[in-house]
Amino acid sequence: MLMPRVDISDLERETDHTRVDGVAFELYKETLSIVNLAAHLLSEEDANKGGWPRNQAICAGLLIRISKFMLVVVELAADGNRAEVVHAINRSILESAVNLEFLVCTRDQKFFEQFVKFSLAPERELYDLIQENIAARHGQVLPIERRMIDSINDVCKISGVRIEDVDRKTGDWGGGMRERLKAIKKEKIYAVVQRIPSHAVHGTWVDLYKNHLEYIDGSDVYAPQPNFAMVDARLLGPAALFVLSALRPYLERFFAQMENFVAIKQRFDDLEERIVRAEQTHERLFAGK
């Protein structure tokens, strides 16, 4: 499942930043292949059962989500100029990576329970709305309402939770993103991981100004900017490194005794080192330009 190792032996001498972007793209793809491999690892015991227990399944599910989103980034980056969309996708990738590392490193059952139960708050709000509408029709249930209720009951059943026991206003699990980052000693990058990328998700004024409008110098007017920006190493390398930093404790917690663990760890360490070297080369060229 792993891609061939990307050779960067001559990268430090590179003077064309677009070629460095190409190397960053290949390294990102190699990272995706490692994430995808890790997301499919099972111990011998779990393989005999056909899958993971719930808490590990949450962690593996986050890895599968990350790998899917990374694959979309690869597809968009292959086109060359979809940076605005990649910004938004990266925000989801980074949040899933934080959640994975937090759950793996805290090793506290209550946070897994919060992750499951707190996520059902929107379903509880929808359930209440459906019940209010049914009551207003004196008990008549529409087919679409029956399907929605069945869907809610299904996810509650496999979660071991009654929808009536779910709080509609639970807040954010684990104390919120800043607290989760603090727990894994990454609080200082809260703005980089959460707030700045959120511009692209929510379409704030900053996002509009930087990506979708063109300010006319010396005036008070703006013109449309319909063109996409290029995807370069800045959108690929840092995200890949962040995902790998979350993947490492997952592998160490669940697969340290695996026969091939040492070989995977060596490949993992080597990939991180190559991404850092590519990042340094890109910064040198970018700063010089």
Backbone hydrogen bonds in HBPLUS format (Angstrom, degrees):
<---DONOR---> <-ACCEPTOR-->    atom                        ^
c    i                          cat <-CA-CA->   ^        H-A-AA   ^      H-
h    n   atom  resd res      DA  || num        DHA   H-A  angle D-A-AA Bond
n    s   type  num  typ     dist DA aas  dist angle  dist       angle   num
A0011-LEU N   A0008-ILE O   3.06 MM   3  5.15 167.6  2.07 114.9 117.7     1
A0013-ARG N   A0010-ASP O   3.29 MM   3  5.87 147.8  2.40 112.2 120.2     2
A0014-GLU N   A0011-LEU O   2.86 MM   3  5.18 163.5  1.89 117.3 122.3     3
A0019-ARG N   A0016-ASP O   3.07 MM   3  5.53 134.1  2.29 108.4 119.8     4
A0020-VAL N   A0016-ASP O   3.32 MM   4  6.77 148.8  2.42 144.6 153.4     5
A0021-ASP N   A0017-HIS O   2.92 MM   4  6.23 150.5  2.01 144.9 153.0     6
A0022-GLY N   A0018-THR O   3.05 MM   4  6.32 143.7  2.19 133.7 143.0     7
A0023-VAL N   A0019-ARG O   3.02 MM   4  6.39 148.3  2.12 143.1 150.9     8
A0024-ALA N   A0020-VAL O   2.89 MM   4  6.19 160.4  1.92 152.8 158.2     9
A0025-PHE N   A0021-ASP O   2.93 MM   4  6.17 147.7  2.04 143.4 152.2    10
A0026-GLU N   A0022-GLY O   3.09 MM   4  6.42 154.4  2.16 144.0 149.8    11
A0027-LEU N   A0023-VAL O   2.89 MM   4  6.18 156.8  1.94 153.6 160.4    12
A0028-TYR N   A0024-ALA O   2.90 MM   4  6.07 147.0  2.01 142.2 151.3    13
A0029-LYS N   A0025-PHE O   3.05 MM   4  6.35 153.0  2.12 145.4 152.3    14
A0030-GLU N   A0026-GLU O   2.96 MM   4  6.27 148.6  2.06 142.3 151.3    15
A0031-THR N   A0027-LEU O   2.88 MM   4  6.16 151.6  1.96 144.1 151.9    16
A0032-LEU N   A0028-TYR O   2.91 MM   4  6.24 157.6  1.96 148.5 154.5    17
A0033-SER N   A0029-LYS O   3.04 MM   4  6.35 149.7  2.13 143.0 150.6    18
A0034-ILE N   A0030-GLU O   3.15 MM   4  6.53 146.5  2.27 144.8 153.1    19
A0034-ILE N   A0031-THR O   3.06 MM   3  5.19 122.0  2.40  99.4 113.9    20
A0035-VAL N   A0031-THR O   2.94 MM   4  6.26 162.4  1.97 158.4 163.5    21
A0036-ASN N   A0032-LEU O   2.85 MM   4  6.01 162.1  1.88 151.9 157.1    22
A0037-LEU N   A0033-SER O   2.99 MM   4  6.12 151.2  2.07 136.4 144.1    23
A0038-ALA N   A0034-ILE O   2.90 MM   4  6.15 168.1  1.92 153.6 156.2    24
A0039-ALA N   A0035-VAL O   2.92 MM   4  6.11 150.0  2.01 147.5 156.0    25
A0040-HIS N   A0037-LEU O   3.03 MM   3  5.41 153.8  2.10 109.3 117.6    26
A0041-LEU N   A0038-ALA O   3.26 MM   3  5.28 168.6  2.27 106.2 109.5    27
A0047-ALA N   A0043-SER O   2.80 MM   4  5.97 155.3  1.86 152.8 160.4    28
A0048-ASN N   A0044-GLU O   3.04 MM   4  6.25 149.7  2.14 143.0 150.0    29
A0049-LYS N   A0045-GLU O   3.22 MM   4  6.54 137.1  2.41 137.0 148.4    30
A0049-LYS N   A0046-ASP O   3.07 MM   3  4.99 125.9  2.37  92.0 106.5    31
A0050-GLY N   A0046-ASP O   2.87 MM   4  6.08 121.6  2.22 138.9 155.2    32
A0051-GLY N   A0046-ASP O   3.01 MM   5  5.30 141.5  2.16 150.6 147.6    33
A0050-GLY N   A0047-ALA O   3.15 MM   3  4.92 138.1  2.33  91.0 103.1    34
A0057-ALA N   A0053-PRO O   2.86 MM   4  5.94 150.6  1.94 154.9 163.8    35
A0057-ALA N   A0054-ARG O   3.00 MM   3  4.82 112.0  2.47  90.5 108.0    36
A0058-ILE N   A0054-ARG O   2.89 MM   4  6.23 140.4  2.04 151.0 161.4    37
A0059-CYS N   A0055-ASN O   3.33 MM   4  6.71 157.1  2.39 142.0 146.6    38
A0060-ALA N   A0056-GLN O   2.82 MM   4  6.12 166.1  1.84 157.0 160.9    39
A0061-GLY N   A0057-ALA O   2.69 MM   4  5.72 149.3  1.78 141.1 150.7    40
A0062-LEU N   A0058-ILE O   2.98 MM   4  6.25 147.3  2.09 143.7 151.5    41
A0063-LEU N   A0059-CYS O   3.13 MM   4  6.51 150.5  2.22 143.5 151.4    42
A0064-ILE N   A0060-ALA O   2.87 MM   4  6.22 153.8  1.94 150.1 157.6    43
A0065-ARG N   A0061-GLY O   2.89 MM   4  6.12 157.9  1.94 147.1 153.2    44
A0066-ILE N   A0062-LEU O   2.88 MM   4  6.12 159.9  1.92 146.8 152.4    45
A0067-SER N   A0063-LEU O   2.86 MM   4  6.09 161.9  1.89 150.3 155.1    46
A0068-LYS N   A0064-ILE O   2.99 MM   4  6.23 153.9  2.06 148.0 154.5    47
A0069-PHE N   A0065-ARG O   3.02 MM   4  6.29 164.2  2.05 153.8 157.9    48
A0070-MET N   A0066-ILE O   2.80 MM   4  5.99 156.1  1.85 153.0 160.7    49
A0071-LEU N   A0067-SER O   2.94 MM   4  6.08 148.9  2.04 140.2 148.3    50
A0072-VAL N   A0068-LYS O   3.12 MM   4  6.49 149.5  2.22 143.4 150.9    51
A0073-VAL N   A0069-PHE O   3.02 MM   4  6.38 151.6  2.10 144.3 152.3    52
A0074-VAL N   A0070-MET O   2.92 MM   4  6.27 154.4  1.99 149.3 156.1    53
A0075-GLU N   A0071-LEU O   2.97 MM   4  6.31 157.0  2.02 147.1 153.1    54
A0076-LEU N   A0072-VAL O   2.87 MM   4  6.14 158.0  1.91 151.8 157.7    55
A0077-ALA N   A0073-VAL O   2.71 MM   4  5.83 164.0  1.74 155.0 160.2    56
A0078-ALA N   A0074-VAL O   2.89 MM   4  5.95 143.8  2.02 143.8 152.8    57
A0079-ASP N   A0076-LEU O   3.08 MM   3  5.39 137.6  2.27 102.1 113.3    58
A0080-GLY N   A0077-ALA O   2.81 MM   3  4.83 135.0  2.01  96.0 110.3    59
A0231-VAL N   A0080-GLY O   2.85 MM 151  5.74 160.3  1.89 148.4 150.3    60
A0085-VAL N   A0082-ARG O   3.15 MM   3  5.70 127.8  2.44 112.6 124.1    61
A0086-VAL N   A0082-ARG O   3.13 MM   4  6.39 160.0  2.17 152.7 159.0    62
A0083-ALA N   A0229-ALA O   3.00 MM 146  5.15 172.0  2.00 144.7 142.2    63
A0087-HIS N   A0083-ALA O   2.90 MM   4  6.14 153.0  1.97 156.1 161.8    64
A0089-ILE N   A0085-VAL O   3.03 MM   4  6.40 158.3  2.07 151.4 157.9    65
A0090-ASN N   A0086-VAL O   2.77 MM   4  5.89 160.9  1.81 154.8 159.9    66
A0091-ARG N   A0087-HIS O   3.29 MM   4  6.55 145.8  2.42 139.7 147.3    67
A0092-SER N   A0089-ILE O   3.03 MM   3  5.31 121.1  2.39 103.5 117.2    68
A0093-ILE N   A0089-ILE O   3.02 MM   4  6.39 156.9  2.07 151.9 159.2    69
A0094-LEU N   A0090-ASN O   2.83 MM   4  6.02 168.3  1.85 160.6 162.1    70
A0095-GLU N   A0091-ARG O   3.13 MM   4  6.28 159.0  2.18 142.4 148.0    71
A0096-SER N   A0092-SER O   3.09 MM   4  6.25 162.3  2.12 147.8 152.2    72
A0097-ALA N   A0093-ILE O   2.98 MM   4  6.22 151.1  2.06 147.0 155.6    73
A0098-VAL N   A0094-LEU O   2.94 MM   4  6.22 156.1  1.99 150.8 156.6    74
A0099-ASN N   A0095-GLU O   2.97 MM   4  6.22 165.8  1.99 151.9 155.6    75
A0100-LEU N   A0096-SER O   2.92 MM   4  6.10 156.8  1.97 146.1 152.4    76
A0101-GLU N   A0097-ALA O   3.01 MM   4  6.21 173.9  2.01 153.1 154.3    77
A0102-PHE N   A0098-VAL O   2.87 MM   4  6.02 162.3  1.90 155.4 160.9    78
A0103-LEU N   A0099-ASN O   3.01 MM   4  6.13 169.0  2.03 150.0 152.7    79
A0104-VAL N   A0100-LEU O   2.98 MM   4  6.14 163.2  2.01 155.7 160.7    80
A0105-CYS N   A0101-GLU O   2.90 MM   4  5.88 161.3  1.94 148.6 154.0    81
A0106-THR N   A0102-PHE O   2.94 MM   4  5.84 161.5  1.97 151.2 155.7    82
A0111-PHE N   A0108-ASP O   3.15 MM   3  5.87 143.1  2.29 117.4 125.2    83
A0112-PHE N   A0109-GLN O   3.11 MM   3  5.35 125.2  2.43 102.6 116.2    84
A0113-GLU N   A0109-GLN O   3.08 MM   4  6.44 157.0  2.13 152.3 159.2    85
A0114-GLN N   A0110-LYS O   2.85 MM   4  6.13 152.9  1.93 144.0 151.6    86
A0115-PHE N   A0111-PHE O   2.85 MM   4  5.97 158.2  1.90 140.9 147.3    87
A0116-VAL N   A0112-PHE O   3.13 MM   4  6.39 153.3  2.20 145.2 150.8    88
A0117-LYS N   A0113-GLU O   2.86 MM   4  6.03 174.2  1.86 160.0 159.6    89
A0118-PHE N   A0114-GLN O   2.78 MM   4  5.37 156.8  1.83 142.2 150.4    90
A0120-LEU N   A0117-LYS O   3.09 MM   3  5.47 155.8  2.15 109.0 116.5    91
A0121-ALA N   A0118-PHE O   3.24 MM   3  5.69 170.7  2.25 116.0 117.7    92
A0123-GLU N   A0120-LEU O   3.05 MM   3  5.15 115.7  2.48  99.8 115.7    93
A0124-ARG N   A0120-LEU O   2.96 MM   4  6.32 149.0  2.06 152.4 162.1    94
A0125-GLU N   A0121-ALA O   3.04 MM   4  6.38 157.1  2.10 152.7 158.2    95
A0126-LEU N   A0122-PRO O   2.94 MM   4  6.21 160.5  1.98 149.5 154.7    96
A0127-TYR N   A0123-GLU O   2.79 MM   4  5.92 157.4  1.84 147.1 154.1    97
A0128-ASP N   A0124-ARG O   2.92 MM   4  6.15 159.8  1.96 150.3 154.6    98
A0129-LEU N   A0125-GLU O   3.10 MM   4  6.33 156.5  2.16 144.4 150.7    99
A0130-ILE N   A0126-LEU O   2.92 MM   4  6.19 159.3  1.96 153.6 159.1   100
A0131-GLN N   A0127-TYR O   2.96 MM   4  6.22 160.4  2.00 150.4 155.8   101
A0132-GLU N   A0128-ASP O   2.92 MM   4  6.17 152.5  2.00 147.5 155.0   102
A0133-ASN N   A0129-LEU O   3.00 MM   4  6.27 157.1  2.06 148.8 154.6   103
A0134-ILE N   A0130-ILE O   2.89 MM   4  6.16 153.2  1.96 150.4 158.3   104
A0135-ALA N   A0131-GLN O   2.89 MM   4  6.06 159.3  1.94 146.4 152.2   105
A0136-ALA N   A0132-GLU O   2.97 MM   4  6.20 149.4  2.06 142.7 151.0   106
A0137-ARG N   A0134-ILE O   3.05 MM   3  5.18 136.7  2.25  98.5 110.8   107
A0139-GLY N   A0134-ILE O   2.89 MM   5  5.14 156.4  1.94 141.8 144.1   108
A0138-HIS N   A0135-ALA O   2.98 MM   3  4.93 155.9  2.03 109.4 110.6   109
A0140-GLN N   A0137-ARG O   3.45 MM   3  5.46 163.9  2.48 102.7 107.3   110
A0145-GLU N   A0142-LEU O   2.96 MM   3  5.13 121.6  2.31 101.9 117.4   111
A0146-ARG N   A0142-LEU O   2.96 MM   4  6.34 153.1  2.03 155.8 164.3   112
A0147-ARG N   A0143-PRO O   3.04 MM   4  6.36 154.8  2.10 148.9 155.1   113
A0148-MET N   A0144-ILE O   3.07 MM   4  6.30 155.3  2.13 141.3 147.8   114
A0149-ILE N   A0145-GLU O   2.85 MM   4  6.06 161.5  1.89 152.8 157.9   115
A0150-ASP N   A0146-ARG O   2.90 MM   4  6.04 162.1  1.93 147.8 153.0   116
A0151-SER N   A0147-ARG O   2.95 MM   4  6.14 152.5  2.03 143.1 150.7   117
A0152-ILE N   A0148-MET O   2.95 MM   4  6.21 157.7  2.00 148.4 154.0   118
A0153-ASN N   A0149-ILE O   2.82 MM   4  6.06 165.2  1.84 155.6 160.0   119
A0154-ASP N   A0150-ASP O   2.88 MM   4  6.00 147.1  1.99 142.3 151.3   120
A0155-VAL N   A0151-SER O   3.20 MM   4  6.51 165.8  2.22 152.0 152.9   121
A0156-CYS N   A0152-ILE O   3.03 MM   4  6.21 155.4  2.09 149.7 157.2   122
A0157-LYS N   A0153-ASN O   2.85 MM   4  5.94 152.8  1.93 144.6 151.9   123
A0158-ILE N   A0154-ASP O   3.17 MM   4  6.50 166.3  2.19 156.0 157.2   124
A0159-SER N   A0155-VAL O   3.11 MM   4  6.08 126.7  2.41 129.7 143.4   125
A0160-GLY N   A0156-CYS O   2.94 MM   4  6.04 114.7  2.38 140.6 155.6   126
A0161-VAL N   A0156-CYS O   3.01 MM   5  5.06 172.0  2.01 147.9 148.7   127
A0160-GLY N   A0157-LYS O   3.19 MM   3  5.23 152.6  2.27 100.0 108.1   128
A0165-ASP N   A0162-ARG O   2.88 MM   3  5.34 150.9  1.96 113.4 122.5   129
A0166-VAL N   A0163-ILE O   3.19 MM   3  5.31 164.8  2.22 106.9 111.1   130
A0176-GLY N   A0173-TRP O   3.18 MM   3  5.79 168.8  2.19 120.9 122.3   131
A0180-ARG N   A0176-GLY O   2.98 MM   4  6.28 153.0  2.05 152.0 160.7   132
A0181-LEU N   A0177-MET O   2.88 MM   4  6.11 159.8  1.92 154.0 159.1   133
A0182-LYS N   A0178-ARG O   2.89 MM   4  6.12 150.6  1.97 142.1 151.0   134
A0183-ALA N   A0179-GLU O   2.97 MM   4  6.19 150.7  2.06 143.5 150.4   135
A0184-ILE N   A0181-LEU O   3.15 MM   3  5.29 133.4  2.37  98.3 110.4   136
A0186-LYS N   A0181-LEU O   2.76 MM   5  4.89 170.5  1.77 145.4 144.8   137
A0185-LYS N   A0182-LYS O   3.03 MM   3  4.87 160.8  2.07 105.9 108.3   138
A0189-ILE N   A0186-LYS O   3.11 MM   3  5.87 159.4  2.16 121.0 126.5   139
A0190-TYR N   A0187-GLU O   3.03 MM   3  5.42 153.1  2.10 124.6 123.1   140
A0193-VAL N   A0189-ILE O   2.85 MM   4  6.01 159.6  1.89 161.5 167.1   141
A0194-GLN N   A0190-TYR O   2.78 MM   4  5.55 160.8  1.82 150.3 156.3   142
A0196-ILE N   A0191-ALA O   2.81 MM   5  5.76 175.6  1.82 160.3 161.6   143
A0198-SER N   A0194-GLN O   3.22 MM   4  6.15 131.7  2.46 134.0 146.1   144
A0198-SER N   A0195-ARG O   3.14 MM   3  5.11 129.0  2.41  94.5 108.5   145
A0199-HIS N   A0196-ILE O   3.14 MM   3  5.79 158.4  2.19 117.4 122.9   146
A0200-ALA N   A0197-PRO O   3.10 MM   3  5.72 129.2  2.37 112.8 122.3   147
A0201-VAL N   A0198-SER O   3.11 MM   3  4.90 121.7  2.47  91.1 106.2   148
A0202-HIS N   A0198-SER O   2.95 MM   4  6.06 169.5  1.96 160.8 161.3   149
A0203-GLY N   A0199-HIS O   2.87 MM   4  5.60 131.9  2.11 144.6 154.5   150
A0204-THR N   A0199-HIS O   3.40 MM   5  5.20 153.0  2.48 129.3 136.6   151
A0208-LEU N   A0204-THR O   2.95 MM   4  6.32 162.4  1.98 153.9 158.9   152
A0209-TYR N   A0205-TRP O   2.83 MM   4  6.00 168.9  1.84 156.9 159.6   153
A0210-LYS N   A0206-VAL O   2.96 MM   4  6.04 165.4  1.98 150.6 154.7   154
A0211-ASN N   A0207-ASP O   2.89 MM   4  5.71 152.7  1.96 148.9 155.6   155
A0212-HIS N   A0208-LEU O   2.90 MM   4  4.80 149.4  2.00 124.8 133.4   156
A0213-LEU N   A0208-LEU O   2.86 MM   5  5.84 119.0  2.24 172.6 164.6   157
A0225-GLN N   A0212-HIS O   3.04 MM  13  4.77 145.9  2.16 129.8 120.3   158
A0214-GLU N   A0223-ALA O   2.72 MM   9  4.98 155.2  1.78 151.9 155.2   159
A0223-ALA N   A0214-GLU O   2.80 MM   9  4.98 164.8  1.82 142.0 146.0   160
A0216-ILE N   A0221-VAL O   3.20 MM   5  5.99 177.0  2.20 155.2 154.7   161
A0219-SER N   A0216-ILE O   3.10 MM   3  5.72 134.2  2.32 147.7 146.3   162
A0235-LEU N   A0232-ASP O   3.07 MM   3  5.90 155.4  2.13 125.1 130.5   163
A0236-LEU N   A0233-ALA O   3.08 MM   3  5.02 148.3  2.18 100.1 109.9   164
A0237-GLY N   A0233-ALA O   2.96 MM   4  5.67 151.4  2.04 147.5 155.0   165
A0240-ALA N   A0236-LEU O   2.98 MM   4  6.13 158.2  2.03 154.8 161.6   166
A0241-LEU N   A0237-GLY O   2.96 MM   4  6.23 162.0  1.99 159.6 164.2   167
A0242-PHE N   A0238-PRO O   2.96 MM   4  6.16 155.3  2.02 147.0 154.0   168
A0243-VAL N   A0239-ALA O   3.00 MM   4  6.22 159.1  2.04 150.4 155.3   169
A0244-LEU N   A0240-ALA O   3.01 MM   4  6.25 160.5  2.05 148.9 154.4   170
A0245-SER N   A0241-LEU O   2.96 MM   4  6.20 148.0  2.06 145.1 153.6   171
A0246-ALA N   A0242-PHE O   3.29 MM   4  6.60 136.0  2.50 138.9 149.2   172
A0246-ALA N   A0243-VAL O   3.10 MM   3  5.25 133.8  2.32  99.6 112.0   173
A0247-LEU N   A0243-VAL O   2.92 MM   4  6.17 144.4  2.05 146.3 157.6   174
A0248-ARG N   A0244-LEU O   3.02 MM   4  6.14 151.8  2.10 151.3 155.3   175
A0250-TYR N   A0247-LEU O   3.10 MM   3  5.17 120.1  2.47  99.4 115.1   176
A0251-LEU N   A0247-LEU O   3.04 MM   4  6.35 162.1  2.07 162.8 166.6   177
A0252-GLU N   A0248-ARG O   2.99 MM   4  6.24 161.2  2.02 154.5 160.4   178
A0253-ARG N   A0249-PRO O   2.88 MM   4  5.88 147.8  1.98 140.1 147.8   179
A0254-PHE N   A0250-TYR O   3.10 MM   4  6.19 171.3  2.10 154.4 156.3   180
A0255-PHE N   A0251-LEU O   2.84 MM   4  5.17 147.6  1.95 138.2 145.9   181
A0258-MET N   A0255-PHE O   3.04 MM   3  5.14 163.7  2.07 109.6 114.4   182
A0261-PHE N   A0258-MET O   3.11 MM   3  5.18 166.4  2.13 113.8 115.5   183
A0264-ILE N   A0260-ASN O   3.03 MM   4  6.28 162.7  2.06 158.5 163.6   184
A0265-LYS N   A0261-PHE O   2.83 MM   4  6.03 160.0  1.87 154.1 160.2   185
A0266-GLN N   A0262-VAL O   2.94 MM   4  6.16 156.5  1.99 149.0 154.9   186
A0267-ARG N   A0263-ALA O   3.11 MM   4  6.34 159.8  2.15 146.8 151.7   187
A0268-PHE N   A0264-ILE O   2.84 MM   4  6.00 153.5  1.91 147.3 155.8   188
A0269-ASP N   A0265-LYS O   2.83 MM   4  6.06 165.2  1.85 156.1 158.3   189
A0270-ASP N   A0266-GLN O   3.00 MM   4  6.10 160.3  2.04 145.8 151.6   190
A0271-LEU N   A0267-ARG O   2.94 MM   4  6.12 152.6  2.02 144.9 152.0   191
A0272-GLU N   A0268-PHE O   3.08 MM   4  6.37 164.0  2.10 153.6 157.3   192
A0273-GLU N   A0269-ASP O   3.08 MM   4  6.32 161.0  2.11 148.5 153.5   193
A0274-ARG N   A0270-ASP O   3.05 MM   4  6.30 152.4  2.13 145.5 152.6   194
A0275-ILE N   A0271-LEU O   2.94 MM   4  6.20 157.3  1.99 155.5 161.5   195
A0276-VAL N   A0272-GLU O   3.02 MM   4  6.27 161.3  2.05 152.0 156.8   196
A0277-ARG N   A0273-GLU O   3.09 MM   4  6.32 157.6  2.14 143.5 149.4   197
A0278-ALA N   A0274-ARG O   2.98 MM   4  6.21 155.1  2.04 145.7 152.3   198
A0279-GLU N   A0275-ILE O   2.87 MM   4  6.12 153.6  1.94 149.6 157.2   199
A0280-GLN N   A0276-VAL O   2.93 MM   4  6.20 156.8  1.98 151.5 157.4   200
A0281-THR N   A0277-ARG O   3.02 MM   4  6.25 156.4  2.08 146.8 152.9   201
A0282-HIS N   A0278-ALA O   2.94 MM   4  6.13 163.0  1.97 149.6 154.3   202
A0283-GLU N   A0279-GLU O   2.95 MM   4  6.14 161.5  1.99 149.7 154.7   203
A0284-ARG N   A0280-GLN O   3.00 MM   4  6.17 154.5  2.07 143.3 150.3   204
A0285-LEU N   A0281-THR O   3.07 MM   4  6.34 164.1  2.10 153.1 156.3   205
A0286-PHE N   A0282-HIS O   2.79 MM   4  5.90 162.6  1.82 153.3 159.3   206
A0287-ALA N   A0283-GLU O   2.79 MM   4  5.73 165.7  1.81 147.4 151.9   207
A0288-GLY N   A0284-ARG O   3.04 MM   4  6.03 153.7  2.11 137.9 145.7   208
A0289-LYS N   A0285-LEU O   2.92 MM   4  6.05 149.2  2.01 143.3 151.4   209
